[in-house]
Amino acid sequence: MRSFEPETDDALSEQFEVEPDDLTEAIERAVDQAACGQIGGLTVVRLGDAVVLNGHSRTYHAAQLAHEAVLDLLGDPSRLVDLILVR
């Protein structure tokens, strides 16, 4: 069975040719503020109503803070695909 590894850096943005909008920029700011800059390689991609959050963290706590910050903005947990990898 092949394991899934989340994309890194800007690979998702390049793959889908996504331009930042107000929501993605707000999410990036909220994640950076909530996790105190502890999410590396952060990318936020909108796919329809869904938001894909990608990056890496050294702690589960920082990843959870980022997750909660995005949920506060989205309101609907089913819209969030959280691919933050804890290393």
C-alpha positions as CSV (number, residue, x, y, z in Angstrom):
1,M,0.0,0.0,0.0
2,R,1.3,3.4,-1.0
3,S,1.3,6.1,1.7
4,F,0.1,9.6,1.0
5,E,2.5,12.4,1.5
6,P,1.1,15.9,1.4
7,E,2.5,18.3,-1.3
8,T,5.2,20.7,-0.1
9,D,6.0,24.3,-0.6
10,D,4.0,25.8,-3.5
11,A,3.4,22.6,-5.4
12,L,-0.4,22.7,-4.9
13,S,-0.6,26.3,-5.9
14,E,1.4,25.6,-9.1
15,Q,-0.5,22.5,-9.9
16,F,-3.9,24.3,-9.8
17,E,-2.6,27.8,-10.8
18,V,-4.5,29.4,-7.9
19,E,-4.2,33.1,-7.3
20,P,-4.5,34.3,-3.7
21,D,-7.8,35.9,-2.8
22,D,-9.1,37.6,0.4
23,L,-10.0,34.3,2.1
24,T,-6.7,32.5,1.4
25,E,-4.8,35.6,2.6
26,A,-6.9,35.8,5.7
27,I,-6.3,32.1,6.4
28,E,-2.6,32.5,6.0
29,R,-2.5,35.5,8.4
30,A,-4.7,33.7,10.9
31,V,-2.5,30.5,10.9
32,D,0.7,32.5,11.2
33,Q,-0.7,34.5,14.1
34,A,-2.3,31.5,15.9
35,A,0.6,29.2,15.5
36,C,3.2,32.0,16.1
37,G,4.9,31.3,12.7
38,Q,5.5,27.6,13.5
39,I,3.9,26.3,10.3
40,G,6.6,26.0,7.7
41,G,5.9,25.8,3.9
42,L,2.3,27.0,4.4
43,T,0.1,26.9,1.4
44,V,-3.6,27.5,1.2
45,V,-5.5,26.4,-1.8
46,R,-9.3,26.8,-2.5
47,L,-11.0,24.1,-4.4
48,G,-14.6,25.2,-4.8
49,D,-15.9,25.6,-1.3
50,A,-13.1,23.5,0.2
51,V,-9.9,24.9,1.6
52,V,-6.7,22.7,1.5
53,L,-4.2,23.6,4.2
54,N,-0.7,22.3,3.6
55,G,2.6,22.7,5.5
56,H,4.7,21.2,8.2
57,S,5.1,21.7,11.9
58,R,7.5,20.4,14.6
59,T,4.7,20.0,17.1
60,Y,1.1,18.7,17.2
61,H,0.2,21.7,19.3
62,A,1.1,24.2,16.6
63,A,-0.7,22.1,13.9
64,Q,-3.8,22.1,16.1
65,L,-3.6,25.9,16.6
66,A,-3.5,26.3,12.9
67,H,-6.4,24.0,12.3
68,E,-8.5,25.8,14.9
69,A,-7.7,29.2,13.4
70,V,-8.9,28.0,10.0
71,L,-12.1,26.5,11.4
72,D,-12.9,29.8,13.1
73,L,-12.8,31.5,9.7
74,L,-14.6,28.8,7.7
75,G,-17.2,27.9,10.3
76,D,-17.9,24.5,8.6
77,P,-15.3,21.7,9.4
78,S,-16.3,19.8,6.3
79,R,-14.8,22.5,4.1
80,L,-11.3,22.0,5.6
81,V,-8.8,19.5,4.2
82,D,-5.9,19.8,6.7
83,L,-2.6,18.3,5.3
84,I,-0.2,19.8,7.9
85,L,2.5,17.3,8.5
86,V,4.0,17.0,12.0
87,R,7.7,16.1,11.7
